[in-house]
Amino acid sequence: MINAKLAIQSHPSQQTVIKLSPTVAFGGKELVIIGGPCAVESLEQMEIVAQQLSAAPVQALRGGVYKPRTSPYAFQGMGEEGLEVLATVRSRYNIPVITEVMSISQIEVVAAQADMLQIGSRNMQNFDLLKALGQAGKPILLKRGLAATIEEFVMAAEYILSHGNPDVVLCERGIRSFDNYTRNVLDLGAVAALKQITHLPVIVDPSHAVGKRELVAPLAKAAVACGADGLIIECHPEPEKSVSDARQALSLEDMVNLVDSLKPIAAAVGRNISQARGVGLKPTPLYCAA
């Protein structure tokens, strides 16, 4: 029994639908496909990504501007300059954008430009950050920790919910194991379990799970088949030149082809992939401390 009060389903059919924009929502019949590079590198890069993905059934763009890297010498992201790039692309292509927040001090500036704030696996149990996100005024994409149990994952979401923000989307992105052939082990059993345990939408990140681009498509298809509400997939105009996670990034052409291949699988499980994106996006209130 998971000791949560707000994240747990009150009845088997309870399902929260979380709006990313007036035309894009997690948890309904339509799957949400999020695509983009691991890191925002330039306006030119994101223009190319937005041009190609906005013409495909991809409903939101991802791109990191603050990057939690294992090495302190690796590229750490463009910071506020990267946020300006995302804001430009968001406005020009009328498509929602999602980016990561690593600290409480970043919430206000990121919430001013992004439609959804991502909490990466390393911060899943950063409890002070989770509490602050309860005041963020934006939907939260919460990724499962590197070695978190399902209960720990749900309780991390409970921190955000209990501090005032009901809009939390859970993301399974693989957990560590003794095997190292893939980057992590994608736990699709957790996806099925979470859909029974909690009313929150659940999406899958196959890119971080496997770390190899040739394995992303099969797991993306399996995720849709087992009931995921959406996918977040890394893609890049020139994957081999990506400054972060190059090995797992798809080309933009492969990304578009993958999304097309998901349509019959979605239909088989009673879902669909909509062309609709962020028509009518409006700014929302900035973060303010309680």
N, C-alpha and C positions, 0 to 999 in steps of 0.2 A: 504494500500500500504506500503510495507516494503521498507525503504529507504536504500537499499543496491545496490551497483553497480556491484560487482564481483560475489556474491553468487547467484544472481537471474537468473533464466532461461531466455535466450534470445528468445527461442522458445520451444514449448511443448516437442519436442523430444530430446532436448539437455541433455546429460548425461555425466558427467565426469567420466572417468575410472582411478582409482588411483592404481598404482602398489605397492604392498608390497614386492614382489620379482619377479624374471623373470617369475614365473609360478602362482603367486597368485595376484589377482587384485580385488578391490572393484568397483562395479558399472556396471560390465558386466553381461553376462548371468549366470555366475556361482556364487552361494552364497558362501560367506566366513564364515566359522565357526571357531570361536576362543574359545579355552577352556583352563582351568587351574585354579589354586587356587587363592584366593584373595591375599594371601601373599606368597612369597618365604620363606620357612622355613629352607631348607637344600638342599644340592646337591642330597642326596639320594631321598628326596621327589620329586624333579623335574625330576630326572632320571626315576622314576616310572611313573610319569605323561607323560613324553615324550615318553617312550616306548609304553604305551598303546594307547595314542592319535595319535601318528604318524603312527600307523598301521591302524587307522580308518580315515574316511574322515574329519579330523580336520586339517585345513590349517595353523593355527598359535597358539602359546602358549601365554597365559597371566600369569602374576605373578607380584605382587607389591613388590617393594623393599623399597620405601618410602611411608609410609602409613599415610594418614590424618585421624586421629581417633578423635572421639568426646571427649574421656577422655585422658588427658595427661599421664595417668598411663597405658594405653593400649599399646600393642605391636606396635612399630612405624616402624618396618621393619628392614631388614638386611643392608640397605644402599649399599655401594660399594661392600661389600662381596656378597650381593645378586645379584648385576650386574654381578659379576664374575661367579656365578652359572648359570645365564641365558646365558651368553656368551658360557660357556662350553656345555650346553645342545643344544644351537643353532647350534654350530659347529658339535657336535657329531651326532645329528639327522637331520641336514640340514633342520631346520624348523624355520620360522621367529618368533621373540618374540616381545611382546608388554608390556610396563610397564609405570607407571605413573611418571610424572614430577610435582613437587609441587612449584618449585621456579626457577628463572632465573639462579641461581648459579648451579643448577643441570643439566641444559640442555647439557652442553658439555660432562660431564661424562656419562650421560644416552645415548646420541646420538652415542657415541662411541661403545656401546654394543647392543643397541636395534634397531629393524627395524622400529618401530613406537612408537611415544611418546603419551601417553594418558594424557588428561587434565580432571581431575575429576570434578564432579558436583560442588564442593565447590569453584573451581577455574575458573568456566566458565566465570565470569566477572572480573577476575584478569587481567586487561587490559595491564599492563606493561608486564606480562608474555606472554599474547597473542601476543603482538607486537614482543617480542623477539623470539617467535616461528616462526615468519615470516622469520627468518634467520637460522632456525635450520637444514635445509638440509635433513629433514626426514618427512615422512607423519605424520599427526597429527590426533588422535582420540579424538574428542571433545564431552564430555558428557553434556547433558542438565542439567542446574542448578536445584536445589531442588524445586524452585518455579518460574522458568523462563517461560515467555511467548514464543510463537513460534518466534515472532519478535525479542525478546532479544537473543534467541538462534542463529538465523540467523545472527544477527549483531555481535555476538561474533566471529562467523566464519569469518565474514567480516574483523575483525581486523587482523586475521592471513593472510588472502588472500591479504589484502591491504598492508601488510608489506613484501610481496615477496614470500610467500609459497602457491602454488595453491593446494596442496595435503591435503585437510581436509575432514575427514569422520565424519559425524554427528552420535551421538548415543543417542537414546531415552532410558532413564533408569528409568522412572517414576517420578512423581512429588508428593509433599505432598498434603494431603487433610484432611478433618475432620475425615475420617475413619482411624482406626488403625488395622483393621484385617490383612491387608497386609502392608508391609513395606512402600510402596508408591503406587501410582495409575499409571499403565502403560497406556500411552496415545497413543493408536494405531491410533487415529484420527490425531494426530500430524505427525505420520509416513506418512500416506497418503497425508496429506497437504504438508509436506516438499518435497515429491516426485514431487509435482506440482509446488511448489514455487521455489525450488532451483535445480541446476544441480548436486549438490554434492551427493555422496553416503550416504545412511542412513541405519544404523544398529540398532539392538535392544538388550538391556541387560535385559532379563526377571528375572535374579537372583536378582538384586538390586531392581527391581520393586516390586516383591512380598515378598521376604525375607523368603519364605518357599519352600523347595525343591519339595514338592509334587505339587506345582502350576506352576513350571517352564515349564514343557513340554507343557501343553495346550497353554500357552502364547507364547512359542517359535513357535509353529505351527501356531498360529494366526498371528504372526509377519510375517512369511514367506508368508502366504496367502494374507496379505494386502500390500505386495510389498517391504518389507525390503530387503536390499542388503546383509544382513548377520546377524549373532548373536554373542554375546560374553557371554559365560556361565561359571559360576564358578563350578569347580569340584575338588575333592581332593581324595587321596588314602584312607583316613580315615576321612570322613566328620565331624564326631562328635569330632574329635581331632584337627580340624583346629583352628589356633590361631586367626583367623579373619573370621567373618560371617559364622560360622559353620552351622547355621540353614538353610542357603539357598544353601549350596554346595551339588552338586550331587556326588554320587560315580562315579568312572571312568567307571564302567560297565553300570551304568544308563546313563552316558554321551554318550557312544558309541551307546547304544540302542536308545537314543533320536535322534541322528544324522541319524541313519538308518530310523527311523520313519518319518523323514522330507522329504525323497527323493520323495515319491509320491506327497506330497503337493507342493514341488518345481516344479515337472514336470507339475502339474495341472496349474501352473501360468507361465509356459514357462521358468522355471529356472532349473538348475541342481546343484548337489553338487559333486565337483571334488575330486579325490584322490590326485591330484597333490599338492605339497607343495613348499618348498623353494629351489628347485634345482638351483644351480648356484648363491647362495647368495654371494654378495660382499660388503665389507665395503664402506660406503659413506662418503663424507667429513664431518668433525666435524663442530660444531657450531662455528661461529666467529661473533663478533659484527660488525655492519655496521660502 
